[in-house]
């Protein structure tokens, strides 16, 4: 009744104001969704072009907004409510009803074997929505979250079309065992995460601490990443089509010396030995063919000849719908990626079907199936050859044929593999992930679910290298053929009971899990094939070294787990978990282990003493402790095995066997990691600014370590439970709605990770220099001489004390004994682990436009890139153009003087070359799009339409100038240059 009176008063006001006045005002009232309660301090905006006219409602929800238009639209915004837009006409009173927005704290987060509201989380869990993942076009969904999740370090292995990614959650714990996280897709373990199309993902949850991962026991020791795919929904069928296409370009690849630089290096190498003084001595330095090539300017730029722009294109269509009993989601996708080399290409075909069906009042059943087919054409990286070969000569002869050995040298042309039927490497893979479930529902507080998943995989890898290819270099042709078949069965049963007793809320969960893993493969190889055109399909025609081997591997894991979630008044939270795992990989008597965890949280913001404060909208303290195990070594490391050796009686061949170099360990047990985590979740201004800070400490004992043995034992190594490591660090996540309730919106998110990784204990109390393991250092370090520079003119006397002269490499005499030796004068000079990494994600919106700019930083790691070791002091092959070598006229401190009589490996202390600060920052993603919808989308067939353009890795900055032509993300390798991607795409909803 009250709002009717308000409307009458407003109508009278409009009539009185309209008499004798120019212009007009829009008058109205803003009420809650039921139309009963007026809302104060609501921002009401009129959008016209690039400007916005705004006002606010008074205590009874009224507003008056000056306008000049006859008609238009206005928007109402208020923290805690969804934005509402309505049309207006002059002379009409506007009523706006606002619906409360779902609180971010009430959002459901997927955890192991269940879900919880974000407000009730006790562990360290980060949730990434599918829309965020799809923003960065990528063949692998993990690349899309690089830098966005604190505590997760993600790097791409190389730039080939079939490249994978490296991922570590809170550092590396193991030295010998695997460090990768566990992937769960719709409740089923699945390691090939690149099979999942980004557009099929509803959400991704990353579980990092022991409390959240403990329910997975040994499988969760290195973190857990849970993928939930989209489901069907009731209502009309929805059809979505997503497509993009674009170009891959080489990003920051080190250049080689040009003709003049290469000639100068060769001359200087001979000058250093007294055999060249001027161009008159060139006949001593170069042979006749080289001299002719220099005179004719015959220089081959192999990089330009071997590389090209690659392409990436992706097409995906999905259909979802259903009724109150049945919902269905179906999708199909096709990804094609061609690399920067010829014959480097990947075709991926995928299909997904998710069905959920109600069975009466008490049961629900469903299934998910994902089928992926890869057809991959691969090749070895020819730049490894091109970066070393003498660059002089002609590419082809007068008849147009490729000159296989330029200048009649011994090194084959880097283009040899591209000749017809010279080289082929093809891989076909098919994987099927399918699972079905039956769930008992409808009983008050009690649910039961049985889920069985099966992963089937088969692959075939064939490689053929003809006689005149880079690999064979004039030797016999060779072919190999590998075929693999495997399956993984994952059967899990989950019981859940929930009960509320006044202020007390209990949730009990029980889990039984069984994993059965089987695989077998066959490998065949042979040399001197009859016909090149038969490639690897006719190994029976091989005339030399024909060999066939088969292999079989199996392992099982049986588990039982229980979890209690307890809440008192919604502000005191407790989670206790216990899991028993039994692994067939470990030795009898050591196969079973118990992994407990406990977590507590205090929602401080819900306390009575916080009710009247206006600062915090969220404040929660979390603490967790738990243990997890790792058994990720080869299934038969507990057993001794035999290997075949050449043997004969009286010159007659016979079959002989001996022990394999690695002996079995009948006492092999679990590697154990205990983790404590203390965290604070906070929010300000109605959660307009929110975030979390986590501090953790993980200590791993009984390392599964590949220990070296004395050669006198007859074997070389054994895996034992010896040694300890430690990881500790800080993670920070911040989210801010910088601009809200205006025409222009800006949302910003920052993630920060700092992790300290170290070895605490090894087999003995001493460092293991042979394996590069050092107490107090990360599991991987650089141990070498400390390079001080190059001996200069004027330092002859001091250099002579170390048996050196100006132009030689100068290193530190660490123990000061006046001599340099490997025992006393090497030390740990750095490691490839970053001191910290961070991401800064920005989303801007204006009307239908959206802009995403994402910055990624990896700081504090040391690299030893291959290209900084690509220095030929003899001047016989190629060298990197950035190599600044010493000469009497160029007193560089970077690289030693060329010398025609010494290779790089024979130079004193040459191992100290090439170390560099690998810190970098890059704009990981820039994406600009426009969405047509509502009044802008004038079609009865289209629900939504968005067009966009994206640049991935467009700009990179390195701290060291030595890396200005190198992408440091990959850690030092040159194999398959990294790329940047430019795409245009469209998202259409029908």
HUKAPE-V188279 format. One line per field, one symbol per residue. phi: phi as a letter, one per 20 degrees, with the letter a starting at -180 (. if undefined). psi: psi as a letter, one per 20 degrees, with the letter a starting at -180 (. if undefined). burial: # if it has 24 or more other C-alpha atoms within 12 Angstrom, else .. A space follows every 10 residues. Layout:
# HUKAPE-V188279
phi=???
psi=???
burial=???
This chain:
# HUKAPE-V188279
phi=.fffffffff ffffffffem dembcddabd cffemddfde mfedcdecme dcdcbcfefd nebbcfcdef crcccdcbgn cffcdceccg ndeedddddf effgfefede cglrcbfgfe fdeecddcfg fffffdgbfc ffffdgmedg nddccefadf fdfdcdccdl ndeedeffdf fedcdlncfb eefffefgfe eeacddedef ffeffelffd fdncddddef dfcfoffddc ccbbbadecg dldfeefegf fffffffffe ffdndccbff egfeedefff fffffelecd efgffedbfe cbbbcbcccc rqcfdccccc bcbccccdee dfmcbcdcdc bccdcccfdm eccbcabcbc dccdcddcbf ffffeffcfg eeodfcefen efefcgllee efffeffefg lebbbccccc ccdcbcccce cnegmccccd ccccddbbbc dccccfgdcf felneffbcc bccccbbcdc dcccdcccbd cmedcdcdcc ccccdcccbb bcccbacmff cffeldecff efeblfbccc bbcbacbdbc bbbddccdlm cddbcccbcd dcdffeffnc edbdcebbbc bceffefgfd feedeedbbc dcbcbacbcb cecfgdfedf cdcfcfbbdl mdgbeccbff geefcfcfcf edcdcdbcbc dbbclmmfcb rbcdccbdcd clgedeefdf gffncdbbec ecnbcbcbac cccccbefcb mcfddbdccc cbcccddbee bcgdfefdfg emdcfndffc cddafefeqc fdfndgffff fdmcbgnefd cfefemenbd bffdcdbfdr beeffbbbcc dccdcbleec cdccdcccco edccfgfede cdfemedecf fefdefcgec ffdecffgbf ecfffeffmf ffenfbfefb cbefbccccc deamffdebe eeebbcdbcc ddlfcccdfe ffdfdcefge npfdflgfcd ccccbbccdd
psi=hghhgghggh ghggghhipj qrarqpqaqp rrhijhpqpq kpppqppocj rppqrqqahj jqqpppriqh raqqppqppi qqqppqqqqp iqpppppppp qpqhiiqppp apkaqqqhhj phaoppppqh hhhihopqhp hhhijpiiop ioopqqhajr hkqaqpppol apgqggrqjq rpppoljppo imhihpphii pgqppophrh ghihijchij hkqpoppprq rqqqaqpppp ppqqqappqp omppqrqagg ggghggghhh hhjjjphrih jhihgqrghg gghghjknpo nhghhhqrpr qpqppppqpq aaaihpqppp qqqpppppai qqkoqppppq qqopppppnb iiqprrqppp ppppopprqq oihhghihqp jqaqgqahij qpohnpkkai pqpijhiiqp kgppoppppp ppoqqqqppp aipoipqppp ppqppppqqp pppporgmrg hhliaqqqqq oppqpqqppo pqpppppppp ncjpppoppp ppqppopqqq rppqqrrmqg phiicjilhi jpiqlpqpqr qppqqqppqp qqpppppojj ioqpppqppp popihrqpij hqqporqqqq qonhiiqhii hiqjgpipop pqpqprqrrp kmrqhkiiqq rqqqqpqqol jpqrpqqrqq hpqqojjpaq pppppqppqp pqqqlkjhpr aqppproppp rlpnpnpqqp hiiirhrqpr nqrqrppqap ppppppngpq krhpqopppp qppopopqph qagairqnhh ikpppirrip rooaqophbp prpikggghh hjkrrpirpp rpngjkjjqp qhgikqroia qjpqhqqqqo pppqqociqq pppppppopj qqqmqhhiim oniikgarrp hionqprhin mqjgqrpqoi jprhhiqpki iiqipqojpq qqohpppprp pprchinmpi hphqppqrqp pplhpppqhp iijikqoihi jhqipnqqrq ppqqrqppp.
burial=..#..##..# #..#...... ...####### ##.....### #######... .######..# #######... ..######## #.######.# #########. ...##..### ######.### ########## .######### ########## ########## ########## ########## ########## ########## ########## ########## ########## ###....### ########## #########. ########## ##...#.... .#..##...# #.##...### ###..##.## ########## ##...##### ########## ########## #######... ...####### ########## ########## #####..... ..#####... #########. .######### ########## ......#### ########## ########## ###..##### ########## #######... ....###### #########. ..######## ##.####### .#........ ....###### #######..# ########## #######... ########## #####..... .....##### ########## ########.. .......... .......... #####..### ########## ####.##### ########## ########.. ......#### ########## #######..# ####.##### ########## ###....#.. .####.#### #######.## ##......#. .#.####### ###......# ....###### ########## ########## ########## ########## ########## #######... .######### ##.#..#### ########## ########## ###....... ..######## ########## .######### ########## #########.
